[in-house]
């Protein structure tokens, strides 16, 4: 009888032990799955690539006052007759240009828009490094803003080779691309049907950065000059 | 003595049981973690968004033969004097245009490039729905390809309002956008410095689709006509 009781106790003990450990196994498994899911989720959030900015602007733009963007520290609000505080395609373009903190590379066929010129000059005052490439025939046209830029010490180059330097793009801090059909003129902004893509997509920005640097080097006056001198020397040598 | 032996057996049994279950707990935990990681990985791969196409083309393009693209079923290879089998910016542009299977919406300021016209006409033959918007002043210039397109029954519209319909973009099947500074002319392709962004990024494509549809409606001749009739009626009513 005593022996039977002992056996019963052993069996009971074993069953209790098994149940306890089964609960432990299930518990730990659930915990392991939960912890793994949470950890992977955290890692995903931590290293997830942020979606780059992609925006499209269409023109003609509504005409509105942009003084608050160009003179943000003016003591009084602007009292001009234009609508104020309106978000337009042009004000968005200005905001993107004015967001430059280190560099602005500008490659435009025609540049005669005075507001955009003021924006570039204010960047210059803030110490932003500015490089401008423009078409040789359009640099000197009436109303061109290339003169004021040059007067402010901004380096402007033009290439003499191609029929037209027809690009219309800007690179803000080497990471934001503004490109489309829009020349930097008043007609383009206020009258024509135009478009601009504004993007930080590296696959789109990178080729434009490379192309700008290539064209900048190609338009180096020293290079043109040295080529000219070289040609002159070759010509003289031919005469000897 | 017998009792002590029994106790020893019980203790041994308990220890053995504990070790066995510990191994089970650790094993099942490792298995749970592995299965969870694998499952999440599979789900990530399964539902991962494919990166949309993003490409940049620069011009002037190298001049090369594109007959293999325009007449892929020609019985003999082309024997023209141009280089063959060269991948250029222009051949890539042609490939993108020719990839249309359902629709091509074209919104270009100037269209005089005969190869691009052939590409559009071959799409028309394949049953692709084509809509063309062009600038009113440039539709009738020398070398314009708008005439041949209209002769082939392609619907071409132009807006009379804006100073210039200066866009240069195409939408292939409503999902691929080709946009930049390049007009569809020979000079733009072979001589000028130009750019084109080719993208399937929905955030960039969607606004262009909407803008094309807006401009298409705006340029509906029936609308212009009915507006004209309306004005005429109003004028007549004013006289009564």
Interface residues (C-beta under 8 A of the other chain):
Chain A: X6 X10 X13 X14 X17 X18 X21 X24 X25 X28 X29 X32 X33 X36 X37 X40 X54 X55 X56 X58 X60 X109 X159 X162 X163 X164 X165 X166 X167 X168 X169 X179 X180 X181 X182 X187 X188 X191 X192 X193 X194 X195 X197 X199 X201 X203 X204 X207 X208 X211 X215
Chain B: X6 X10 X13 X14 X17 X18 X21 X24 X25 X28 X29 X32 X33 X36 X37 X40 X54 X55 X56 X58 X60 X109 X159 X162 X163 X164 X165 X166 X167 X168 X169 X179 X180 X181 X182 X187 X188 X191 X192 X193 X194 X195 X197 X199 X201 X203 X204 X207 X208 X211 X215
